[in-house]
Every structure is written in C-alpha cells, then in structure tokens.
Amino acid sequence: MFYFLSKTLTFLFMPMGLIAVALLFALLTKNRARQRKALIGATLLLFIGGNGFITNELARWWEVPPTVLPARTSPRVGVVLTGGLMKTSPELQNRLHLSDQADRVGQALLLYKTGQIQKILISGGIGGIIKRKTGDEGHLSRQFLIIGGVRAEDIVLENKSINTYENARFSAPVLRQQFSGYEVVLITSGWHMRRAIGCFEKQAVSVTPFPAAPMASERQYAPNHLLFPSEGALHDSYWILHELVGFATYRIMGYL
C-alpha cells in the first residue's frame, strides 16, 4: 500500500499535478472569482516550476555532486540501484534500450573497467505499480554490463527490491555474506543519493557515494533561462520535488 500511494499521490504535489488540478478547477467552477484565482495559480506554478534558473538552484542545493574515488586500499563492490536504467516494455525485448538514468550503470562499467571496483551488485527488480511479464531492469542491466566487458562472475543480482528502502534492506545481507572486507561504493543518481545513503546507513552499511546522472549545471543568466518556463525545467523540478517528498516520507516512516 505504501508503494502504491507513494507512486500515485505524490503526483498531486508536483508542479504539473498542481497545474492540472488548478486548470480542471478553473474549467469546472462557475464562480468567476475562483476561476480567476485558479488560473493565476496555474500560471505562477508554470513559471516557477518551469523556471530553469530556479530548478538549477534547487538541484545545486540538493544533489550530491559528482566525485572522484580515492586510491583503493581494499577491494570494492559497486552497488547500482535500478530505477530508470533500462526500458522494459514488451515491444523492446529484442534489444537493450538504455533509459534516462542509465548513467548509473554506465558509471559502474567505467569504474570496473578502470579497476576502481572489482565486483558489481545490481539492486532492483521489476518496479512499477502493475507487475508486467517483461525483462526486469536488474537482468537487463546485467546483460548490458556483460556485453560491456564485465565478467559474469563479478556481477551479483538482487532483484527482489522495488524501492530505495528495499534496495538497502535486501542488499545489506548480500553485502555482509558475500562481500565481507569490501568497501561499498553506492552508485545512483545525484538527486537520489541522499535518500539512498540514509537507507543503507539505517541497515548499518557504510557506503562511499558515487553520484551519477548529474542534473545541476553552471548558472546561466540568459533571458530564456531566467524568465520563461521550459519542458526540461519542469522535468527536473518534478524529480527534485519528488525526491524531497520521498526523503521526508522515508524520514517519517523510519526508513532513514
């Protein structure tokens, strides 16, 4: 139930969800004053949530920035969290198709090929509210890594988890049993890293963060970036605000 609610109700607190509610209210209400207020609210939400400068500042504040791993003193295992790594619809099963957060698995491949990690644990299975009989992200990511040159015996798959809390909960015993003495390098998107670190530390697993898929960039002062909304900024603001809500919810639930 928690997973279902987190994936559905959260939308209502995001810019596009609030804009949609405001526009529907303006369309349905017969009160002209309320209609005007709803339209003003939707316009403000569009210009604030879609403002590239504001969204970038949020990302610069919240994201764990990219880092470089220090020199290795012990063997390392990279823990890659799934969630937007691979496209898994039935129509795409004849090929591997990377999705918008695929930089996570790409960074794991780079770390492995450069000798900075020696093993890879992929954590995550078939996400989504409705379970489908398709290839899950964990197996598809494993295939991608093997094709990229990672030895099959160096990849461990934990495919029971469906959210960040379960990533940590189900990965922790695997790390203790199979990777005792290994340093754990946690690989996920920068905007998702704070919640992921909190969940793993709650399971008494010390991790070294290695953020992927950075969202933040250098500040831009061009008029189109400062004044006008854009689809890209709306996309980024959705994920940042979604993560802030998720972090707060996990804190309340005791997952962090």
Secondary structure, 3 states (H helix, E strand, C coil): CHHHHHHHHHHHHCHHHHHHHHHHHHHHCCCHHHHHHHHHHHHHHHHHHCEHHHHHHHHHHHCCCCCCCCCCCCCEEEEEECCCCECCCHHHCCCCCECCCCHHHHHHHHHHHCCCCCEEEEECCCCCCCCCCCCCHHHHHHHHHHHCCCCHHHEEEECCCCCHHHHHHHHHHHHHHHCCCCEEEEECEHHHHHHHHHHHHHCCCCCEECCECCCCCCCCCCHHHHCCECHHHHHHHHHHHHHHHHHHHHHHHCCC
